[in-house]
Amino acid sequence: MAGILSPQARYGALAILLSFLLAFSFFHTSSQDAGHLTKRVDWSDLGFSPRETGGHPAGNCSLFSRADDDPYACNKKKPCSNGACCGKSGVCGYGPDYCGKGCTSNCDAKAQCGKYAAKGETKCPLNVCCSEFGFCGTTSEFCNSKCQSNCGQPSVPSGKSAHPVREKVIAYYEAWADRRSCRPFSPSQIPTSALTHVNFAFAYIDPDTFEVTTMDSKTPADLFQEVTAIKSMKSGLGDPVEVWVAIGGWTFSNNDTDTQPLLGKIAKSSDNREKFAKNLIAFMTLYGFDGVDLDWEYPGAPDRGGKEEDTKNYVKLISSLSKAFKASSRGGYGLSFTIPSSYWYLRWFDVPAMLDAGASWVNLMSYDLHGVWDKHNAIGSIVQAHTNLTEIKESVALLWRNDVPPGKVVLGTGFYGRSFELAKSSCNKPGCTFSGAARKGKCTAEAGILGYFEIQDILKNEKVKKVHDKEAAVNYITFDDDQWVSYDDNTTFSQKVKWADSVGLGGLMIWAIDLDDDDFTALSGLVGKEVGESLSIDKGDTVSKRTGDSWSSDSGQDCYATSCGDDCKSSESTLEEYSSTCGGGKKKKICCPRARTPRSCQWRGGESGSACHGQCHEAELSIVRDKHGSLTCSSGKQVYCCTSERYQEVLEGCSMGKCSGDCPDGTYEVAKQSCGTNGKKKPWCCKLDLQNCHWVGKGSCDDNNCENSDLQLSRSNRGGGKWACGVTGRKKSLCCNAPNDIDPYTPVDLKYLFPDPPAADDTIKFDLQVLGGFGGSGAGSTKDTSIKDPASGVFGFVLIAGPKDSVSSIDKRDGSHVEVVDCASIQSSERQTTRIICTNDGADSNCDDMLEGGLDGTILRMPDECGPGTYVVAHSLRRSDNQTLPTHLCERMAASKEVMDLEFSYEFQNVKRGTDDIYFRADYSNIAGYWDTIVDQPGITGKRSRSLHPRNIAQRDLDKRFFADDSADWANRFEELRSRKYYTDFSESAESTIIHSKLDCGHGGWLTIESAGEVSVQAKFGYTLIGTLSPFSITQSYGFNDLKYELDVDVTVSGKSGLDTEYISRPERNTPQTGTFFTHPGLLSFSPSFDIEIGLQADNASFSG
């Protein structure tokens, strides 16, 4: 019936609204690490607000049918379960309406956040939204236009992984799996061919000595050695699989245990941290572990014995361990930690600080989102899948709110399912009620959970219908009439992998590898290949989804490797072809957008044999890694490295100082390098303040490459420590965060474009357009020829380079947080205003970049389709009288967002006059080869003396670039181009009546002259302008325009008359060739047109008939 929800539908709707904040994660479960399923966070723990309008974050919510069951209803004898004031209307809330006159209980309560909080204007943990009623949350009910702080939804921050998530696969191995009564699973069965890391779960800590030990008396200590012995087997990446030890787990931190307070106690004291670190290193050295994964469940949480101080102390613990590991004889161990997916527990983790303190990555436990414990929460006893991609996305958004780099987040997956016993077998969909946990699995022997191998047995042996929830990316089945379980398979795993790659996550994590079936069906589905068929983890496609020719890629990583046999797109360049694991004569190709194509690349690794372990060099970025690049590696991988010319210029401003010395004035100390075994260090000093410089490479330095998004500054066998790499010849890498405002790859080497190139730290913006495909050669050069490559067709190119305080961008493709509200209204090239809004108020906001040094006269790159030109000159910014936002912005912007009026023009004579030049270059041609010959080509420099910009002297090779001081040099280049057969064919049909008139000749004279025919023009043109906009000076401007035309016209004359006239003509047709227009108002305009004129001349001509 319309307007009425069935009970299961009502609860399903409620689940959609509340599931995110109620999806408390209880992880790493099995019969050996269970016992925690009965203790859950109550509804009141969240402090949710009342359901009536003005109290509930969602307003008037009618999903609760009875007031007696309403957790928001209250009275004098029934205080609010969330601790809020009980208002006179019998509902819970904060502020004077609830805590003032008429309040019946908890009248001194303070809101979680906002103006009614204890301290006033308090913000929510994890930077989530503070609703108008003082409650913390992330959905639209909290983050609407009345939200008080941290409003709006976050975007994915910088720091995406340049590798597919399938390139890092971490599997947990349960310590009790080897002693299961049926289907035991020993460490030797772990399929290392598909894994990069194995985490042994769990080890415990002795409460008295802080030594690392087994989790219980049933676990033999020699199991540690048995697990690390698998390192002798190769992983799918060619290197031995790494084996880490996971310390902690749910049971470790259970209430009323002697282990619960241990991690808090260790983290609190510097002496205890040092003692634990020493013991941990001794343990890992003894058994051969490569790293540690800390699984504290959970710091700070009051229901888990946590204390508020745990948050900052956990950061200190990570820092202490990281420092101790680096100082160890091995020279470093891996360090990670696990986090929950629920807001309730995650709010006590300072994830960014823990990563900065030295953790390599964080494992997100994005499973166990629902289970039988939901009956203790307001969501109630309803069936829900234990994994749900929609909820995972919401959980990860909590990390985005805190600028956690996506590449440091590893996505958790479960090789098991949560199972329920349905209250009614006829109601078996999500949202239906359950009566309790489903029956125990035969081997896992725990109610409410089934291993993947047990689910596969059910699918094989029983007639069941699998239901695939595509939106949630999960499957569920009903069996034995009333038993219900959710699980993943290759389809749902692929959905999760695809999303994880799209946001740039750093890898995949599995709980647990021993729960897979004998054929490793789950693992095969997760990694995308059959395990057992010499599986190697394929890098796959890493192409950025970013479009357009804006200089805005994350460290230039828009390059990618195709699948076997595939080609690069027509708008891309092919850098390399290599065999990889393709077979059948097929190859992979490395593709890059033409506008951001590296010019100098090579395979590194295997130079002296088949043992590879490739490592990029200074100023190089790694593009792809493969065991079969230019050769087949017996161990390790080759890495395909490309040099960044702009990063080379940055590094030319860096030098290494003396041992124990300081950096000279005018430079920044960005890192230290060991002087040897004496403990002394020497500084690395750079003119630019490079951030987060760190040495990469530990132990034998198998993994010694910088991340794709980092800039490599140097290499050294000792790096910043005392100990060298364990394998002779290998070196550690000094890696720094790539400068955000310096793009590594330009469409053309800047040295080719200007006699005196821009400085390394200049802002570069360009517009490269391939115009309508009017390029080609011979008869094939027609308007229908589709060309997307500037090397083969008509193109227009404008590049502007200048200091950051003179050149900026408000284009989202450049990563700008500014959004232009009224793009469609910008039609003219007059001085005008448009409304803009800043979409990011956080510390990382770049909205104020255009204000640096004053706004007036700053050149801005505008978004595409935002006015007649790509570039404008900004003049002023003020609060707009029109604060109304379009609907699409209202949905994601707080109503309090201030809309500003940006005044701008196309008057480039008014650009900012600074101490540094603003460079300008424009090229326009329709000849295939002009791009490669004139634009992307070294120039010719004269022997004249030149006043060189002092910032650039050390950055330039003065012998290479194409521009010329002598017009003869241009003429020589142009002559070769003009001799080619390439042209654009402009053809028009024309019919015209030249004269049609009765003549007053006395004898009824008349005369008609008509013409009809074809006009064809073959055009070749090329133009180049080089100079500066500030100060304005066009130092070089050269071009040519060659025309070859044919005229085939029939003229028909009829009449009875004579004609005697001088030559007269009139325009007959003007056809602008809009497909080849390239216009930037105020800068340049190339607008070819095809004009036809007709003319007449007669000398005593006479006509009759």
N, C-alpha and C positions, 0 to 999 in steps of 0.2 A: 504494500500500500504506500502510495506516495507520501513522503514526509515522515514516515515512521521507520526506524531502524530495528531490525531483528536483534535479539540479545547478542548474538555473535557479531553482527555487523556493528552494533554500538560499541562493543568492546574492541573490535578491530579499529574503529575510528579513534577510540581513545588511545589505542596502542600507537597509532600514527602520531598523535599529538605528544605523547609522553615517553615514547619508547627510548628516545635519545638519553634523557636524563635518568631514566629508570633502568637502562641497560648496564647494570653493574657487572663488571667482568670478574669472574672467578675462574682462574686459569690453571693450566698445567695439572689437570685432574686425572686421576685414575683410582683404582681401588687402593693404591698405596699412598696417594696424596689427596685423599678425599676428606670426608668428615667435616667439610666446611660448608656443605650445601644447606645446612639448616639455619645458619646465621646470616641474615641478609639485612641490608639497610632498610629501615622503615621509610614509609612515605614522609613522615615528619622530619626525617634526617635532611631532606632536601629543602625544607622550609618553604614549600609551595604556598602560594597565596590562595585566598578564597575564590570560589567559582563565580560569585556574582560580579556583575559589571562594576569596575572600580576596585575589585580585589584580586580577581584571578588575572594572571598575565594575559590570558586569551580573552578576557571580557566575560560575557555571559555564556558559560558552557553548560549545556543541558544534557551531558552524557550520563550524569548520575541521576538515577530515577528516584531514589529515596533519600530524604534528608537524613534519616538515621544512619545511612551508610556513607554519607558525605564527609570526607576527611576535612573539609573546609568549614562545615557547620559547627557551631559552638554555642555554649550558654554558660551560665555561672557555674554549673556543676561539671560541665564538659569543656575545659579549656582547649584552645586551639592546639592540635597535635604538632603543628610546626613552630609553636612558641610565639606566634603572633598575638596581637591584641584581639580580644573578642568584642566586636563592635555591638552597638545597641540593636542592630538589625540581625544579630545572630550569625554573622559571618566574620571571618578572620581577615585582618589586614593591619596596616601601619599608618601612622600619621594621625592628625586630629580627628578625622572622620571615624576612626576605629579605636584609637587609644584615648580619646578625649571624653567628653560628656556622654554618659550612657554606656561606657565600656564596662563589661562584667567580669573580665579576668585577663591576666597577663598585661595589665594596662601600662606597664613600663617597658614593654617590648620595643625593640629597635629593628628597623628594616635591615635586610642583608646588605643593601647598597643604597646609594642615592641620598637625597636630602633628609630622609627620616632615619638614616643609619646612626649608630652611636656617635661616630665622630663627624657626621655630616659629610655629604658628597663623597662617600666611600665608593670606590670602584670594585667591581666583581673580580674574583680570582680568574686567572687565565684570560683576562681581558674580554670576557663575555659581556653581553649586553645587560645593562641594568634597566629593567622595565620601569614604566611610569609609577608602578606601585611598589618599587623597591625590591624586586626579585631578580635573581640572576638566571640567565638562559641564553639560548642561541637561535631559537626559531623566530619566525616573524611576529609571534605574540609578544616576545620580549624586545625585539629589535625593530619595532615599528616607528612611526614618526614621533611618538611620544616617549621614546626611549631616552633615558637620562645620560648615559655614557656608554662608550665603546660600541656605538650603534653601527648598523650595517653589517654586511657579510664580508669576510676576508677573501682576498684573492690568493692564489698560490704564490708564495714568496720566492725569491731567488735561491739559487743553490740546487737546482734540479740535477739529478744524476744524468750523466751523458751516456750511461749504459742501460740496456734493458734490465728489468728486474730479474729476469731469468739468468743473468750473469753472476748473481750472488744468491745462492740457495743454501739456507741454514736449516739444518734438521736437528731437533732435540731427540735425544735417545733416553728413554726412561730407565732408571737404574734397576727397576723391578721387572723389566720385560723378560729378562733371561730366566726368571724363575716362575713365570706364569704356569699354571697347571696344564693349560693347553695352548697351543700355538706359541711356545716360547720363542724369543727372538734374541739371538746373541749378537754381540758387537760385530763379529765377522760377517754377519749378514747385511750390514749396512751398505747400500748401493752407492759407493763413493763416486761412481762414474757420473752421477747426476747431481752431485753436491759439491759445494766449496767449503762448507764448515759443518762440523758436528758439535753440538753442545751436549755434554753429559749432564743429565739432570737426575738427582741433584747431589751436591756435596753440602755438608753442614759445617758449622763452626762450633768448636768446643767452648762451652760457656766459661770455663775457668782459664784456659790457656790461649784462647783465640786461634788455635790451630785448626786447619782445615781437615775434616774427617768425613767418614761415611755418614749417610743420613740416618741409618739405624743399624742395629746389630745383624740384621738379615743380609745386609749388603757387604760382600767381602771387599777388602781393600784392594785385592789384586784385580778387581773389575776396572779400576782406574787405568792400570797398565794395559789391560785387554782392550779397552776402548782406544787409547792413544796408539796402540799397535796398528790400527787401520791406516795410519798415515803412510805406511809403506805402499798403499794402493794409490793410484793416480785418480785425481778428480777429473771432471769433464773439462776443466780449464787447463789441463796439462800439468799442473803443479800438484804436489801432494795435498790431500785434503787437510785443512786445519782442524784440530780438535781442541775445543775450549771446555772449561768446566763451568757449569751454572751453579751458583751458590744461592740458597734460599728456597723460594717456593711458598705456596700457600700455607702448608702445614707448618713450615718453619716459623711463620709469624702468627700462628694460631694463638688465641687467648689462653691464658693459664698454662703456658709452656715455658720452659727455662730458656728456649731459644728466641722467643718473641722479642725481648728487649735488646738482643745482642747487636744488631746492626745500628740501632740508635745509640747504644752505649759506645760502640767502636767509633762511629762517626763524630761523636760529640767531643772526644778528647784527642789532642794531637799525639799524645803518647800512645793511646790505644790504636790510632790510625797507623802510626809507624810500626807498632808491634804486629798488627794484622797484616800489613803489607809485607813485612819481612817473612812472616809465616806463609803467606800465600805464594810468594816467590819461591820459597823453599819447596813447597808442595808441588808447584808447577814444574820446577826443575827436576824433582824426584821422579815424577811420572811422565814428563814430556808433554804437558799441555802447552798450547800456544797462546792462550788467552783466558779471560774470565768474563762471564756474563752474570751481573748482579741482579737478582730477582727478589727485591724487597717488596713484599705485599702487605701493608703499604705504609710508607713514611707519612707521618702527620695525621693519618686517619684515626680519629678517636675510637672507632669501633674495632680497630686493629692494634690498639695499644700505642698509637702514634702520638707524637708531641709536635707542637707548632715549630719548635726549633729543628725538627728533622729536615725540613726543606733546605735550609742553608747548610746544615751539617752534611747532608748527602753530597752537596757540591764539593765540600771540603774533602770528603772521602774519595770522590772521583779524582780530585786534583792530587791528593797524596799518593794514591795508587799509580796514577799516570807518571808522576815524577819518580817514584820508586822503580817502576818498570823500566823507564829510560835509563836509570842509573844502574840497573842490574847488569850482570856479566853478559847476559844475552843481548842487551841493548834495546829491549822493548818487548812487551807482550800486548796482545789485543785486549781491548776493554770495551764492553758494551753494558747496557742495562735495559731492563724491560719496563714498559709502562702499560697501564690499563687503557681501555678505550672509554671509560666512563668519566664524566666530569667530576663526580663525587670523589674519586680517588686521584684522578690526574691533577687536580688543583693543588696538590701538595708536592708536585714535581716541578722544579725549575729546569725544564729540559734544555733551554738554550744555554744556561750557565753550566750545566753538566757536560754538554757537548764541548763548550769552550774550555772546560777544565781538563779535557783530555780524552773523553769517551769517543770511540771511533764511530759508533752509530747507536741507535736505539731500536729495540725490538718492540713493535706495537702488538699487543695481544688482542687482536681484532677478531676474537671468537668468543664463545660462551656468552653471547649477548643476552640470551634468554635460556631459561631452564625452569625446573620445578620450584625454584626459590622465588619466582615471580608471585607466587600465592601470598607471600608476606608483604608484597608491595601493593600500591593502589592499582597497578595494572591488573592484578588479580590472577586467578587460575585459568589463564587462557593460553592456548597453544601458539607459540611463536618459534620461528627458526632460530637456531643458535648463532647463525651468521647471516648478515644482511648487508648488502653493498650500500644501500641508502644510509643505513646507520653508521657504517664504516666511514663514508664520506663526511657525515656530520661530526664524527669523532675526530677525524683528521683535520677538520676545519678548526678545532681547538688548537692544534699545533700551528696552523697557519696564522691564527690570531696572535701567536707569540713568535712569529718569524723563524720557526724551526725550519732549517733547510730540508726540502723534500728528499734530497739525496742522502740524508743521514737517517732516514726513517725506513725501517724494514717492515714489510707488511706480513702479519701473522695469518696463517691458514691452519685449519684443523683437519686432521685425518681421522675424524670420528664424527658422531652425530649425537645430538641431545634427543632423548626419547621421552614420550609421555603416554599415559593411559588415558584415553578419551572418556569423558563423562558419558557421552552418547556416541555410539559408533556411527550413527547417521550424520553426525556433525563432525567432519574431519578436516576442516580447512583452518588456516590461521585465523585466530579470533574465537574459535570454538573453545569450550571449557574442557579442562582436564581434571581428573580425579586424583592424580598423583603421578609418580614416576613410572615409566614402563618397566617391564620385567627385566631382570638382570641378563646381560649377555652371557653366553656360555663360557667365554674365556675372560672377558674383562670383569665379569662377576660383580658389577655395580649397577644398581637400579638407576635408570635415567640416562645412561650413556651406552653407546655401542661403538666398538671399533670399526674402522672402515672395512676390515676383512669380514666382520660379522654382518655388516650391511650388505656386502656383496654376496654373502651366503644366502641372505633373505631374498635378494633379487634373483638369484639363480634357482632357488628351490621353491619359491612360493609365487603364486599368481598375484602380482601386485601391479598397480598402475603408478608409474612415476609422474609426479607433477613438477614441472619446471616453472618457478616463479622468476620470470625474466627480469623484472625490475629489481627484485631483491638479490638476484644472482644466486639462487639456492634451489635445491630440490627437496621434496618430501614425499614420503610414501606412507600408506596405512597397511598394516598386516595383522594377521591373527585377529581380525575384526575390530579391535579397539586399541591396537598398539600403533604409535605414530612416531616417526623419526625424520629429522632433517639432515641433509648431508650435501657435500659438493661432489662434482664429477668433472670430467675434462671440459664440458661446456661452461659450467659456472666458474671453474678455475680460470678459464680463458677470459671470461668477462672481467674477473677481478684483476688479472694480469694486464689486460688491455687498459683498464682504468689506471692501474698503478703506473704503467709506462707513460700514460698521458699526462700525469702530474709530476713525473720525474722521481718516483720513489727509488730507494737505494737497493732494494732486493726483496727476497721472499723468505719467510720463516715458517717452519712446519712444526706443529705439535700433533702427533709425534711420529717419527719414521717407523717405529715398531708396530704401529697400528694399521699400516697398509696391508694389502693382501699379498699373497705369494707372488703374484705377477707384477707387483708395484704399480697397480692401475692408477692409484691416486697420484703418485709421484710422476708417472708418465703424463697424466693429464695436466699436472701443474707446470712441468717444464716444457710441455709441448712436443715431446718425442718419446718413443718407446724405450724404456729402460732395459738394458741388456743387448741393444743393437749398437754397440760401440758408441753409445750416446756421447756427444759433445755438446756443451751448452752453446747455442748459437747466438751470436750478438744480435742478429736480426736487424730490422730497420730502426734507426734512431733518428729519423728525420724529424726536425721540428715542425710542429703544426702551424707555426707562424707563417703568414703569407706576406707577399709584397716585397718591394725592394727597399725597405727601410733598413737603415743600419742599426738594427736593434736586437740581434741575436745574442743569447747568453754566451759570451766568450767565443762567438763565431761558430758555435757548434750546431750549424744547420747542415753539416755534412753527415752522410750516413752510408751504410753498406746495404746494397740491395739484396734480395733473396737470390738464390741461384738461378741464373739464366735471365733475370730481369734487366731492363735497361734503365738508364737515368731518364728523367723527364726532358722534354725539349728545351725547357728553360734552365737546365742545369748543365754543368760541366762534368765530364767523367775524368776523375783524377787517376784512377788505377783499376785494373782488372786483375783478379787473383782467384786461385782455384778453391781455396777454403776446403770444405768437405763435400763439394758439390757432386763430382763424378759425372760421367756421361758427357764429358767435354764442355759442360756448363761452367760458368764462372760468376763470381760476384763482382759488382762494380761499386766503387766509392764515388758518390755523387755529391756535388756541392752547388748551391745556387750560384749562377754566374756572377751575380753582384757581390758575392762573398766567397770567392774561390781562392784558396791558398795557391801560391805560385811556386813554392819550393817544398817538396815532400819526399820522404823516403821511408823504407822499412828499416827499423832498428832491431837488432838482435840477430844472432847467428852469423856475425861477421867472421868469427874464427872457428866455426864448427856448427853442428846441428843443435847444440844446447843454446837455447835462445835467450829468454829472460830479457827482452828488449827494453830499452830505456831511452826516452826522449832526451834531447839536449837542451841547452839554454835557449830560451825564447821560442821553444817549440811547443805545440799543443798536440796531444794524442787524439787521433781520430777514431781508429778502430784497432782492435787486437785480435789476432788469429794465430792458430798453430800452423796454418798453411798459408803464409803470405807470399813472400818471394821464394821461400823454401819450406820444407817440412821439418818442423822442430822435433827433436827427440825428447825434449823437456822444455817447459815454459812456453812462452808465446812471443811472436814478433809484435811490435807495435808500429803502426803507421803514423809517423810524426810529420807535422807541417810547421814550417817557420812562419812566425808572424812578424812582418816588417815593423809594425808599430810597436810591438813588444820589444823588438831588438833596439829600437830607439830609446825605450824606457830603460832597458838594461845598460845602455851606453852611459847612462847617468848613475850607475852603481859601481862601486869598487870595494875591495876588501881592505880593511885597515890592518894595523899592526897588533901583535899579541898584547893583550891587556891595554890597548890604546883606545882612544875615543874617535868619534867621527868628526871630520872637519866642519867648520861653520857652513851653513847653507845646505846641509844634508841631514838625513834622518837615519838613525840606527834601526834597521829592520830585522836583523837576526844576528846570531853569533855562530862562529865556526871554530871547531876545536883546533888548538895549536899542536895537539899531540897527546901523549899520556900524562903530561905534567899538570893537567887540569886547567891550564890557561886557555883563554879564548880570544878571538879577534872579531871585530865587528864588521858586518856588512852595512855599507853606507850608501844611501840612494838619494837622489835629488827629489824623487817623489816618495811620499810617505806610504809605502806599500804595507798592506795590512795582513795580519795573521800569517806571517812567514814561519814556516816550520819544516823540520827535516823529516823526510819519508824514507823508510827502510829500516828494518829491524832484523836481528838474527843474521841469517844468511842473505838478507836483502832480496828475497825472491820477489817481493812486491815493493818496488822502489820508484814507481812512476807517480807523478803528480796527478791529481784528479783532472779530468778534461777541462774543468772550469777554472783551474789554477794556472798561474804563470810560473814557469820554472826559472829560477834565478841562477842556480849553480849546482854542481855535483861535487861530492867529496866522499872519500872512503870512511871517514869517521863522522862526518856531519857535525852536529853540535855536541856530540858526546865523546867519551874516552875510547869507546870500542869501535873497531872497524867492522865492516861487513864480514860475515863468516866465510864467504867464498871469495877467493882471490880475484881481483879484477872488477868486482862489482862496487858500485858507489851509491851512496844515499843522495837523494834529491832535495834541494832547498826549494820549497814551494810556497808561493804567496798568492793570496786572493787576487784575481785579475782585476785591474782598475775598472770600476763600473762605467766610467765615462770615456774609456779608450777602447775602441773596437779593434779587434786583432786583425781582421781581414777587410780590406777595402776592395771595391770593384776593380780598382787599378792602383798600382803602387804610387803613392803620392809623389815619389821622386820623379815619376814619369810625367806628372801633370804640371808641375811648377818649377821654374828655374831655382827658386828659393822655397823649398817645401815648408808647410806649416810645422809648428812645434809639436812634439810628441804628445803633449797634454791638451792640444787644441780639440775643440768639439768639431766633429765632422758630420755634416748632413748632406745627403744627395738625393736627387730625383733622376732615376733612370727609367725611361719609357721606351718600350718597343712599340712602334706606332702602327697598329692596324694590319700589319703583315704586307705592306706595299713594297716588299723587297724581293729580290731574285735576280734572274738573268735571262736575257733573250726573250723569246716569246712567252716564257713562263713567268715573266715579271708583270703580273697583273694584280688588280685589286683583290682578287680572290686568293692569292698566294698567302698562306698562313705562316708567318715567321715569328718566332718568339725569342730569337737570339739576336742581340744587338750586333753580333759579328756578321750577321747574314741579311739584315734588313734595315728598314728606316728606324732610326732611333734618335732620341733627344736626351742629353745628359747635362745636368747642372750640379756642380758640387760647390758647397760653401764651407769654409773652414775658418775657425777663429777662436779666440779665447772663450772660456766658459761664461764669462760675464757679458759676452757680445752675441753668442750664438747658442740657441737653446731649442727645445722642441716641446710641443704639447700634443704630440701624436701618440696615441696609446701603443702603437707598434714600436715606438721607441722606449716603451716602458713608462711613459708619462702618467702621472696620477691625475692630471687635469682632464676634464671632459668638457668638450664644447657642446653647449645645450642647443644652440640655434644654427647648426651647420647649414641646414637647407635654406636658411634665409640669406646667406652670404652669396650674392649674385654679381654685384658690381665690383669694379676696381677702385671705387672712391674710398676716401677715409670713412670709417664706420666703426660700429661697436657690435660685439656679440657677447652673449652671456656664457660664462664658464663656471664650473664648480670643481672643487677639489674632492676627489673620491677617497683620499687617504689622509687621515689626520695623525697617523702614527709617527714615531720617531724616524721611520725610514721614508717618510713622504718626500717626494721631489717637487711638490707643487711650487715651492719657493725658488726653485732653481732659476727661473727666468727673471727673478728679482735681483739676482746677484749683481752688484755694481750699479744698481738702478735699472728700472724697466725701460725707460724712454730710449728708443733707438736700438733695442735688442732685436735681432733677427730671430723669428720663430718659424719652425717648421710646423705647418698646420696638418691636421688629419686629412686623409684622402677624401675627396668629394666635399670639401669644406671650402668653397670659394673658388675663384678662377685661377688661383695660383697656389703653389706648394709653400712658398715663403711669403712672410709678411714682416712689416716693421711694427713692433709694439710701441705704444705711446703712454698709456695710462691704465690704471686698474682701480676701480671703485665699486662700492656696494651698489648692486642693481636695485632700481625701484621695482622691478618685476621679480619677485622671489618665487614665482610659480615654476614648478618643475614638470616636465613631461611625464606621462604615466610610467614609462619604462624606467625612469630614474626614481620616481616616487616609491617604486617597489623595493628599491635597494638602498635608498638614501634616507637618512633621518630628516624629518621636517625642519629641524634646526639648522641644517646645512645652509651656509650662506652662499647666495648666488652673486657673482661679481660681473661687472661690465668691463670687458677688455676692449680698449680703443686701439685700433691698428690701421695701417694703410699699406699701400704698395709703393711708398715713396722712399726708395732706397738711397736717395741723396741725403736722407735724414738718419742714416744708421749711426750708431754710437761711435764717437770718436775716442778711441783709446790709445794706449801706448803701443799696442800690438796690432798688426795688420789683420784684416779679414780678407781671406783669399777667395777668389772666384774663378771658376772654369766652366765653360759651356762648349759642347760639341753637338753637331747636328748633321746627319748625313743619311743618304739612302743607298750608299754603295757598300756592298758586301766586302768587308776587309778594312773599311775605314776605322772601325773600332780597334782592330788588332794592329793596324799600321800607324794610326795617328794617336789614338787614345791610350791603348795598353801597349806602349812601346817606349823604349828609352829615347830620350831626346838628344839633341845636338847642342853642345855648349860651346860658346865662342871663347876666345882667349882673352877677351877684355877683362879688365878688373871689375869686380862686383862688390858692392857693399852688402856683406852677408849679415843676416839677422843674428845677433849674438847668441840667441837661444838655440840656433840650429847648426852651428858650425860643426859640432861633433856628431851630427846625426845624418849627414848627407854624403853620398857618393857623387861627387860633382861630374863624374864621367858618364852618367847614365840617366837619361830621360828624353822623351821626344817633345821638344819645343825647339825653337831655333832663333838665334839672333839675326840671321840673315834670311831675307825673303827667298833667296835662291835655294836654301835648304828646304823650305816649305814647298817651293815649286817642284823640286826634284821628287819629293814624296807624292805630291799631288799628281804629277805627270804619270807616275806609275799607276796610280789609282784610276785616273781618267782614261787610261788606255785599256782598262778592263772592260769586259762586255756587260757588266752589270749596269742596270738602269731601271727607272720606273716608267711604266708605260701609261700615259694619260691619253685616253681616246674619247672622243665625243662625236656624236652625230649632230649635224646642224642643218636645218632647213630654214630658208628665209625668203620673204618677198621683198625684193629691193625696191621695186617701183610697181605700183598698181594704181593707175590713175587715168581718168579721162582728160585729154588735153584740149584746151581752147585754141585750136588751130584753124578753125573756120571750116574744116572739112570733116568733122567728127573724128578727129584723131584720138588714139588711145595707145597705151603702152604698158606692158607688164613684163617685169624682169624678175625671175625667181632663181634661187640657188638651192642646191641640195647636195650633201656630200659627207665625207668622213674626214676628220682632222685627228691626226695622231702625233703626239709629242713624246719623245723619249728623253727623259730628264736625268741628269747626274748632278748631284750637288753635295757639297761638304763645306762646313764652316766650323771654325774654332776660335774661341775668345778666351784670353788668359789675362788676369789682372787682379786687382784688389778693389773691394767695395769701400774699404776705409783704410787709408785714404783712397778716393776713387781714382783708378788709373787702369786703363786697358793697355797693357804693355805689348801684347801680341794679338793680332786679329787677322786671320787669313781664311780664304775660302775660294770656291769656284762654283760656277753654275753652267753646265754644258747642256745645250738643247739640240736635238735633232728632230725635225718635224716633217711630216708628209701631209700633203693636201690632195684629196681626190674629190673634185667638185664638178657637178654638172650645172650649167647655167642655161636656163630656158628664157628666150626672149620672144615675145609675140606682140604685135601692135601695128599700127598704121601711123607712123609719125617719124620725126627726126629728133636727134638729141645732140646738143653741143654744150658740154659742161666741163669745168675743171674737176680735178680729183676731189671727191668728197667721201667721207667715211663716217660710220657711226658704230658705237658698241652694239654688238648683237647678243653676246652672252658672256656672263662672268660666273664661272663655276669654281667656288672655293674648294680646294682639295682637303676637306676637313680631316680626312683620315691621316694626313701627314702634318697637321698643326702641332706645334710645340711652343707653348706660350707660358711665360712667367711674367705677369704684369709688373711693370717697373724695372724689370731686368732685361728681358728680351722677348721677341715674338717672331717666330718663323711660321708664316701662313701662306703657303703656295696657293696660287689660284690659276685657273685655266681660262684665258680670255680670248674671245673671238670677235674680230671686227670685220665688217663688210665695207667695201668701197666701190665707187663708180667713177669712170672717166670716159667721156665721149668727145669725138672731134668730127662734127658734121655727119654723124651716123644717121642712117635712115632705115626704117623698118616697114615692112608691109607683109602681113600675113602671120 
